[in-house]
Amino acid sequence: MFTIAYRIVNDYAIANDALQEAFIQIFRDIKQFRGDSTLGAWIKTIVVRTAIRKFKKEVMFSQFGAHQNGENISWPVEMAGEDLEKAILSLADGCRTIFLLIEVEGYKHREVAEMLNISEGTSKSQLYYAKKQLQVLLKDYIER
């Protein structure tokens, strides 16, 4: 669960806070679990939503403080992990979250749509834009 939260927020402390808040919510709301999905999926949904909420708060706080189709991409083996990570982190929040949930965590568009309270179409378009942006950012690797 920590890995999921960390991939969304990209900060160890914020991921820890998000995970702690998520588990507090899980223990508080366990009676509301209806069994529509597995318990694990329900828990992951809470972790993802909590991490996104924490990330948005952190971004808004830092900005305030500073102001007072879905084609597959094949990644070359020689690509440095750091370069891929930097490219993913440069994606817009929504695109990055959906890319990570679908391409890294293996969720389906329907599951992501339910988790994030968006339509499947939004999930698909965000993933499409994420992949297109990654192709642009990593074109030197892709063209090799």
N, C-alpha and C positions, 0 to 999 in steps of 0.2 A: 504494500500500500504506500509506503514511503516513496518508492520509486515513481509511482504514478504522480503523487503530489509534487515531487522534486522536478519531474519533467515539465510540469505545467508552470511552476513558479521559478525554477532555476536558481533557487537560493535555499541553502541548507536550513537556516533558521526559520524562514517562512514556511518551508515544507514541514518542518517539525511542528510549528504552531498550527498549521492547517490540519495535520494528521491528529494532533491532540484535540482540536476543536471538533473534528469529524467524529472521533470516537466518543467524545462527550455527547454529541448529538445522537450517535448510534445507540448508546446506552439509554439515553433519555427517551428516544422514540422507538425502541425495539417493539413496543406493543402495537405500533402502527404498521409493522411489516405484515403485508397481506398475503405473501406467498405468490404474487403474480410472476415473480422471477426468483432466481436462487438468492439465498441470503448473501452470498458473495457478490453478486451483481448489485444488490441493493446497497451493500456496504461501499462498493467501488463508486457507485453513483454519488453517494454522500461525500466520499473523499474527493472526487473530481469537482463537485459543486463547491465544496468548502475551499479547495485549493484555488479555484477560479475566483471566488469571492475575495479571498485573501490577496491574491495577485492584483485584482482590480483596485482594492483598497491601497495596496502598496504603491501602485503606479500613480493613482490619484494623489496620494500623500507626497510622493517624490516630485510630481509635477507642481503641486501647490508650493512645496518648499523651495523648488528651484525658481518659481515665479515670484514669491512674495510678491465532365466527361471522364472519365477517369482512366487515363492511360498510365501504365506502370513506368516507373523510372528505374533503370538498372544502374546501380552505383558501381563504379570501378573499384576493384580491390585495393588499388594503390592509394585511394583517397585517404587523407589523414582524417581521423575521427574528429579532431578539433575543428577542421574546416567544415565538416558536415554539421557539427553541433552549432558552430557560429552561424551558419546559413539558416538552420532551423530556428535559432533564437532570434534572428532578424525578421522572421515572419510576423505579420500582424497577429495579435493575441488569438483571435478566433481561428484563423488559418492554422496557427501553430498547435493549438489545443486539439483541433479536429485531426490534423495530420498525425500527431502523436497517438491519439486514441485509436485511430483506424490503422495506420501503417505500422506503428510500433507495438501497441497493446493488442491489436487484433480485433477490435470491436467492429460490428457491422454499422452501417449508416443508421439503421432503425434504432439500434441501441444508443448510439451517440445522440441522436435526435431526442430520444426520451430523457437521457441524462442531462442534456443541456437545455431542454425545453425549446427546441427549435424544430423546424420541419426537416424531413429527409432531404428535400431539395436544397435547403440551405447547407446542410452537411455536405452534400455532394459538390455544390458549387465552391464552398470554402476549401474542400480538399483539392478540387481542380485548380483553384488559384494558388494554393500552397505549392502544388507540384510544378506549376508553370513558373512560379517565382523561384523555386529551388533550381529549376533547369537554367534559369537566367544567372542566378548567383553562382552556380557550379558548372557553368558551360565549359570552362577550361578542362575540367575533369571528364565531362561527358564526351567532349570531342576527341579525347585521346584514343 
